[in-house]
């Protein structure tokens, strides 16, 4: 098995002709990998690496580290691919491996995700509906503001807002309670809203 070279996914992603990928389903490409056919490995990598990289980078915010985690992710994927059967969503499986690796990477950097006291739990109705609407409609500014959040807040927001992972699942992934995830998400959202309002009045 030969994994494509580092950064090769950028070349594949930008190539206009992807006819071979378009003609094959994920199941067909997985079957090629299971037959140890290099075409299956390279096509799956080229098809999904950019999107997986983006998910990783949103969490770790460091290009070289995100690239390393991407390589580690696909090494794991191709090592485990022979065990796959009846795959419903290959990309979701790969993305979950990547996100777990990104979270492990943060923990190695001594970034901890801790539960908060129940007295700190906030109710969602404490936030004005107009603020929710503002948060939803200024997505590009939101992305920029999220980059400036503390790492714990940013991780929760990225997983929930961009990766569509439920708050319950985020709690399980980070080893914290659902209430903690919910509260930290709303606090992060409030910080983003304040940042957006500051930009409006600049």
N, C-alpha and C positions, 0 to 999 in steps of 0.2 A: 504494500500500500504506500503510495507516495502522495503526501499532502501538497497542494499547490504552494508555490513560494509565497513568502510574506509580501503583502500588498498586491499580489496578483489578482485579487478579487476586484481591485479598482479597474484594472484593464478589462477584465471580463465584463464587469458591470457597464462599462462605457462602450463596449463593442456593439455595433448596430445589428450585426447578424447573429442572432441566437436561435437559428432555425432548429438545431439539434435539440436544444432545451425545450423549445415550444412543441416539438413533436412527441416528447416523452412526458408521461405523468410522473409524479413523485414515486409511485409504486414501481414503475418501470425502472427509474433511476436507482431506487433502492435495490431492486433485483440485480441490476448490473454491479452494484457495490458488493452485494452478497456473493456474486460470481467472481469477485476480485478483478472487475473490469475497471481500468483507470478512468474511462469515460464517465462512468457513474459518479465517481468521486469528484471529478473536476466540474461536472455539470451541476451537481447539487451544491458544491461550494460556490460556483459562479452565480447560481440562482438565488442563494439566500445569504451569502456572506455580508453583503452591504447592509441589509436590514438588521441582521444580527449584530453587526458592528455598531450600528447606530444605537441599538438598545443598550449595548454595553457601555458605549461612550456617554450616554445620558446619565449613567449611574456613576462611573468613575471619573469622568471629565478630564481624561488624560489620554492623548492619542497613542503613545507608545504602549501604555498599560492596556488600553482597550484592544490594541492589535495583538498583544501577547495573550490576552484572555480569549480573543477570537480563535487564535491558533490552538490553544488548549481545548477550547470547546469542540472544534471540529476533529481534533485528535480523539477526543472522547466519543464523539458521535460516530466516527468511522470505526472505532474499536468496538462499539456496542451495536453497530448496525446489523450484524448477523443475528442478533437476538430479536430484532423487530419483526412483528407480524401483525396483520390487520391494523395498519397505521391509519388513524383518522386524520391527524393533522401533523405532518412531519415538521413544519416550521415551528409550531407551538412547542413540540418536544425539544427541538434544538434550542429555541429561545429560553425555555425553562432551565436547561443545562447552563446556558450562557449567563443568565441572571443569577443563578445560584453561585456560579464561579465569581461573578462580579461582587456579590455580597461577601463571599469568603475572602476576596481580595481586600475589601474594605476592613473586614475584621482583622486581617493580618496587619493592617496599618493602624490598629488600635482604635478604630472607629466602632463604638458600641451602640447598640440599639436597646434602650432600657424602658421598662414599664414606668408609667407615671402614677402618682397617687390618685385614688378614685376621687379625691376632693378637687382635683384639677380637671376632671372630665367636663367638657363643655357641651351644651346642647346645640344642635344644628340650627335651631330657630333663633339663636342669638345673633345670627348673621343676617343682614338685610338682604332681601330678595334681589334688589337692584345690584348689590355687590356680586351676587351669584351670576347675574346676567352679564355684568362687566367682565367678570373672570372668564366666562365662556366665549365672549365675542372678541377679545383682544389676544388671540392665541399667540401671535408672533412676539408681542411684548411680554406675554406670560412666559414663553420659553426663555427669553433673555433674563427675566427676573428670577426664574427658577434656578438658573445657574449660580446666582448669588446667595441662595439659601444655605443654611447650615447643612452639612452632608446628610444627617439623619432625616431632616425634613425633605430634602431634595430626593432622596432615595424613595421615600414613601410616595411623594407626588408623582415621580416618574413612573413608578410601578402601577399606580392607580390610574393616572390620567393618560399616559401614553401607551402603556402595555395592557391596559384593561384587565388587570388582575384585581380580584375582589379584595376588600379590606380584610376579610377573614383569612384569605390565603396569604396576603402580605404579612399579617401577624404571625402565621405559622412559619413563613420563610425567614422572618427576622427574629423569631423567638420572643415576641411580645404579644400583648393582648389585643383583641379587636378594638376595645375602647381606647387603648393607647394609640393605635394606628389612626382611628377616627379623629381623636383629639389633635394629634400632631398634624394630620392632613388639614384640618380646619385652621390651625394656627399658621401653617405654612401658607395656606390660601389667603389668610388675612395679611401676612407679610407681603405677598405678591400684590394684593389689591392696594396696599399702601404705597408700594413702589410704583404701581401704575398711575395712581392719583398724583404722585409727585411728578411723574413725567408729563401729565396733562397740564400741570400748573407751571412747568418750567418755562 
